Amino acid sequence: MDMSRVRDVRERLVVIGGDAAGMSAASQARRMKGPDELEIVAFERGHFTSYSACGIPYWVGGDVEERDQLIARTPQEHRDRGIDLRLRTEVMAIDVDRQRVRARDLDSGDESWTSYDKLVIATGARPIRPDMPGVDADGVHGVQTLDDGQALIDTLARTRGRRAVVVGAGYIGVEMAEALIRRGYEVTVVNRGREPMSTLDPDMGRLVHRAMEGLGITMVNDAEVTKVLTGEDGRVRAVVTEDAEYPADVVVLGVGVRPETSLAKAAGLPLGGHGGLLTDLGMRVRGHENIWAGGDCVEVLDLVSGQERHIPLGTHANKHGQIIGMNVGGGYATFPGVVGTAVSKVCDLEIARTGLREKDARRVGLRFESVTVESTSRAGYYPGASPMTVKMLAESRTGRLLGVQIVGREGAGKRVDIAAVALTAGMTVERMTALDLGYAPPFSPVWDPVLVAARKAAAKVRAS
């Protein structure tokens, strides 16, 4: 067979980004079409593919022993499946009109153009790095990639002092604070918000605050780091706020991420209010028939508020990739949206949320009722029953469920999935009270804590 003729007739898919969304899309497209129909070229600027960034804090803290345990599929495994994966290669430009991308080999510096018939943009998100003096000093780390995690572990291994400052108290900040405590560091968390975990309402964040202090973490809320001080050797020695100075031998930045859409913006592709790419239900970039995007670089529809949001989670990225790969390969699939479900932990305290917070509901003009209940994870008389706090928001008059937040011990966090399903189905809190949930004393009280909250919310809606 004349291979040059085969190459002339088959399509080429180019994928920018080699983690969850990008390689899921490439793998699904390969399952849909063989190498004789579809050539797949994927560019990844790092050393790794298809890994769990969410697992990095647990690797740093020692729960996960080896870096490679976080890798779902190696570069060679992708290549063995007929994907031309090019590591340490960064795409520098997208030429939409001529359907090509310009890529640079980061080791040699060589640049070249690669044409595409179909393009997938999965460039992820970039950590927010505050614009302040000293932020690039030796010993200051962001934690976004496996390379970042390895660099932090290397720093911890060679650092003599045992004082760490974490800037930010979102998911990464809280998880990294616990990881550093587990490694024997004295940890201070400097947080701009009233309480840690701004994804929760402040009254629920206060429960997380207490748990963190119980671990020996020093919490500094309502404070913003203005500079990083360094010693004569150029290494970090302290962080400074308006009111104080906190000694530090290592600093971890956990102030959130933004969509990495600089390439897309330069190419004139449509971005939303949060800076993420805008797509249709099939994850196709709006207004562009042969370009798709997924993962942390896109905005998604919030099914509760009806607005676009940027929610960088691996669960979404993997789903986006599957949907993109299906559509690129000639099938049909859609991503209808999200309800904003997330779960985390501090030591044995489980933290979960889904739907809207109070300020989210106010921002979109929703009137709501809010209730908070205290319950237990199991029947109160059964050994191991632990306390749990559930907060629930319901729309006034209609009783539509708007959001749930849960903070508690073992067995608390995954209960948020009940609420996530109810939100997705558009259920009212009244209807939720009739849900036929599993019961036995080792697993739940007779009335599950989520249903107790639903009963209380339903009563408040009726009385309003």
N, C-alpha and C positions, 0 to 999 in steps of 0.2 A: 504494500500500500504506500502511495506517495504521501508522506506525513506533511509535506508543505501544503498540499491541497486540503488535508484535514484541518490544519491550522487556519486556513483561509475561511472555512465555513463555520467553525465553532465560535461561540461567543467567548468573550473574556470578562470575567468578574474581577474587579479590583476591590480589595478590602483595606481600609485604613484603620489600623488598631487591632492588636492581637490578643485581646483579653475576652471577657465574657460575651459581649454582644457580637464583636467582630468574628471571633472564631466559631461561635455558635451558628452565625449566619453562613459562614463558609462551609462548615460541616454539614449543615442541613441542605444547603444548595448542592453539595457533592452527593448527598444521599438521593437527591431528586434527579440529578443529571451526572452521567459519567464523564470521564476526561475527554472522550471523543466528541462530546457535545458542549462542554463548558470547561474552559481553562480558568483556574482560580489563582490569583496572585494576591498575597496578603503581606502588608508592610507593618512591622512592629519596631519601634525605636529602642525598646528595652532588650533585656536578655531572656525574658520568659514569656510564656503564653498561657492562657487558660488557667489562671491561678485565683485563689481566694484572697482578695485584699482584705476582706472582713476578718480573716483569720490571723492577720499580722499581729494584733495586740496579744493574741493567745500564744503565738510563737515567741514574741518578746518576753512574755511573762512565764514561759516554760511549760504551759499546758500542752503545747505542740512541740515536740522535740526537734524535728528536722524541718528545714525550709521546704524540702521537696514534698513533704506531706500536704502542702497547700496547693500543689500543682495537679490539676485535674487531667491535663493532657500535655505532653511535652511537645516541643517543636518537631522532633523527629516523628512522633506519632501522627501529627498533622501531615507531614510530608509523605509519610507512608500511605496516607489516604488520598494522595493526589492533589495536595494543596502546595503551591509554590510559595512557601513561607520565607520571608526575608527579614531576619533579625537585624538589630542595630541599623535599621534603615528608616529614616524619618521623611515623611512626605512634607515637602516645603510649599507646594502650591497645587491648586486644582484649577485646570483650564476647562471650564464647563462647555464653552463653545466648541472646542476641538476634542472634547472627551478624552482627556489625558491628565495624568498627575506627574509632577516632578519630584523625584525622591533623591535623597542624599545618603550615601553610605557613611555612617558616622565614624567608622574606623579609617577609611581611606580618603574621605572627603569627596569622592567622585559623585557626580550628579547625572541623572538621566531621566528621560520622559518615558512613561508607560501609558499606552492607550487603553481605554476601557469601552466596553459596550454597556456594562452595568457597574455602578459604583456603590459601595457601602461605606458610610462614614461612622466609625465607632471610636472616636478619639477620646472618649471618657471625660473626666473632670480633672481640674488642676487644683491643688491645695491653695487656699488663700494664704498668702505670705505677707504679713503686715509690712507696710512701707515705713520702716523706722530704722534708726541707726543701729548697727550691730546685728541685724537679723541674719546676715550671711556668715556670721562668725563660726569658727570651728566649735562643734558641740551643740549647735542649734539644728534640729532635725524636723522635717515634715515626714509624715508616714502615709504614703499613698501606694507605693509599689513594693515588690519584693526587694528590689535594689535599695529602697529607702529603709526597709526593715533590717536588711543586712548591715547597712551603714550604721544604724542606731545600735544594733547589737555589738558591732565592732567598737563603737565609742564606749559603750557601757563596760566592755571587757578591759579597756585600757585606762579608764578614768579612775583616778585615785579617790576623789571625793565621792560622797554618797548623798549629795543634795540634788534634787531634780525639781524643775518647775515645768508644769504643763500649762500652756496658754490656750484657754478655751475649755468649755465643759459640755460639749456636745457628745455624741456617741464615741467618737475617736478619743476625745480628751478624757472622758470618764474611764473608758477601757484602758487607755494607756496609763492613767494614774494608778489603776489597780495593778497593771503589769509591773510598773516600777516599784510599787510597794512589795510585790512578790519577789522582786530581785534585791530587796533589802535597802531601797533608797528612802530617804526622807522626802516626801512629796508635798509640794504646794501647788494648788490649782488656782490660777488667776482667771476670773470669769467676768465678762462684761455684764452679764445678766443678773437679775435679782436672785436667781437660784440656778443650780446646774440643770442640764437637760432642758433647753429652751423649747424642745419639741413637746414638752408637757406644760400644763398651766403651772404657775408658780407655787400653788398650794400643794401640787403633787411633786414638783421639783424639790420642795422642802424635805420631803421624805427621803429623797435621794441624797440630799445634803447631809442629813443626819447619819445615813448609812456610811457615807464617805468619811465623815469625821470619826465614826466608829472604827473604821479601818486604820485610823491614824493619819489620814490625809488632811492637810490644812486647806480649808476652803476660803478663798478671798473673792467675794462677790462684789458686784457694782464697781469693778475696777478694770482699767485698761492699761496694758503694757505700752509704754511710750518709747522705751529704748532697751537695748541689750548692752550691758557693759562687758568689756573684755579685759583680760590681763595683759601683761607685757608679751606673753607668748601668743597672743591673738585668740586665745580660747575664751569662751564665755565664762564669766565669773558671777554675774547677777542680772536680774531683770528689774526694771524700774517702772513704777506707776506714778501717778500724780502725788500720791501720799506716802509711798514707801519704796524700799529697795529689798529684793528677795535674793539671797545668795543662791547660786546655781552652778553645779558642775556639768549639768546637761539640761537642755531645754527642748521640749517637744511641742511643736505647734499643732493645735487641734482646733482651729478656728473655722473649720468648714471648707467647702470646695465650691468652685464655679464651673459651669460647663466649659470644656476646652473646645471652643468654636472659632478660634482665630482663623484657621484655614477656611472654614465655611463662610465666615464674614467677609474675608478677602475675596472669595469667589462669588459674592453677591447672593448667597443662599439665604432664605428667610429665617430670621431669629425672633424669638418671643421676648416678652418683657423681662424674663429672668436670664436672658442670654443664651438659651438653648435653642437648638434647631426645631423647627415646626414641621410636623409630619401629618399625613392623613392616617386613617385607621389601619391601613396596611403597612405603616411605617415608611411610606414613600415621602420624600421631602416635597413639600407643597410646591406645585408648579413645575416639578421636574420629573418627567416620566421614568427616567432611568437611574435615579439616585435615591438611595434609601439611607436612613440613619437610625441608630438605636443606642441604648445604654445611657451612660451619665451625661452625654452631650446633647440630649434631647429634652424637650418639655413634654409632659403628658397631661391628659385630661383628668382632673379630679372629679370623680363621679358624684361626690357629695356637694361640692360648691359649684360645679359646672365650669370652673376656670382652669386655665393651664397652670401647671406647677413644675418645678424642677425637683425631682426626688431621686437622688443618686443611690440606688440600691442594686445589689447583684441579682436579686430575684427578678426585678424588672428587666435588667440587661439580658439575662439568659432568655427570658420570654421574647423580648424584642428580636434577638438573634434568630430564634426558631421561626418566628413569623416572617422576618425578612428572607431567610433562607428558603422558606416555603414559597414565598411570592416570586423571588428571583428564579427559583427552579421551575416556575410554571404552574404552581398550585395557587391556593387562595387561603389566606388567614388574616385575621384582624386582631388588633390590640385595643379593646374598648376603653381602657383607662384604669385608674387605681383609686383606692380609698385611703392610701397613706399609712399602711400598716408597718410597724417596726417594733423590734424587741431587742433588749440588751440586758446587761447585768452588771452589778457591782458586788463582787464576792458572791454571797448567796442571795442578794436582793435582785429580784427580777423586775424589769421595767418594760412596759409595753404601752403602745398607743395605736389608735387607728381613727380615721376621720378627722374632724375639726376640733381645734382648741377653742376656747372662748374667744380669743382675739381673732381667730380665723373666721368664726361665725359672724362676729361684729363687722369685720372688714367687708364681707360680701352682703351685708345688710340683712342677715337672718336674726329673727327674734327666737330666743331659746330659753329652756328651763335647764337648770343644772342641779344634779344630786350627787352626793358622795356617801358611800356606805362602807362600813367595816364588816368584814366577814372572815372566814377561815378557809383554808385550802381543802380541808377534809371535815368530816363530821367532828364537832368539837370534842367529843369524848374519845375519838380514835387517836392512838399514839401518833405523834408527828404532825398534828394539825398546827398550821402556822397562820399568822394574821395576814390579811390582804385588804388593800384599799382599792375600791373601784369608783371612778368618777364617770358619769354619763351625761351627755348633752342630748336633748331632744328639742325639736322645733316646736315652738308654741302653737297651740291650736291643732296642728295636724298630728303632732306626736311623732313625726318622722325622726328616726335615730340620726344623730349628727356626728357623734364621736364618743369614744371610750378611752379612758386611761386607767392602767392597772399598775400598782406597785405592791409587791409582796414577796414572800419567800417561795420555796420550791412549790411548783404547781400553779403559780400565778401567771407567769408571762404568756404561755401559749393559750390561755383562756381568751386572749384578745382575738383569737381566730373566730370565735363565736360571733363577736361583734363585727369582724371584717366581712363575714358571710352575710350577716343581717344588713350591713350598710350596702353591700353590693346588690342585694335583693331589694333595697329600698323599703325595708320593713319599718313599721312603727314600733315604739316601745311596748305598746299594748299587745301587739301581735307577738312580740318577742317573749312575753311572759308565758305563752303557750308552747314554746319550743320544747320538744321531747328530748331532753338531754340525758345522757347516761348518768346513773346514780348508784353508788355504793359507798359506805362509810370511808373506805380507804382513799376514795377519789374526790369526794365532794360532800358538802352538806345536802340535805334533802332539796333545799332551794340553792341552786348554784349561785355564787356571788354575783355573776353577771345578770342573772335573772332577778335577784333581789334588787339590784340597781334599776332594772327595767320596770319592776313593779312600783318602785318609789317614784321613778320618772313619770310613769303613766299616771299615777295618782296626782302628781304635781301638774301635769298637763291638763287633766280633767278639772282641777280646781282653779286653773288660771283663766 
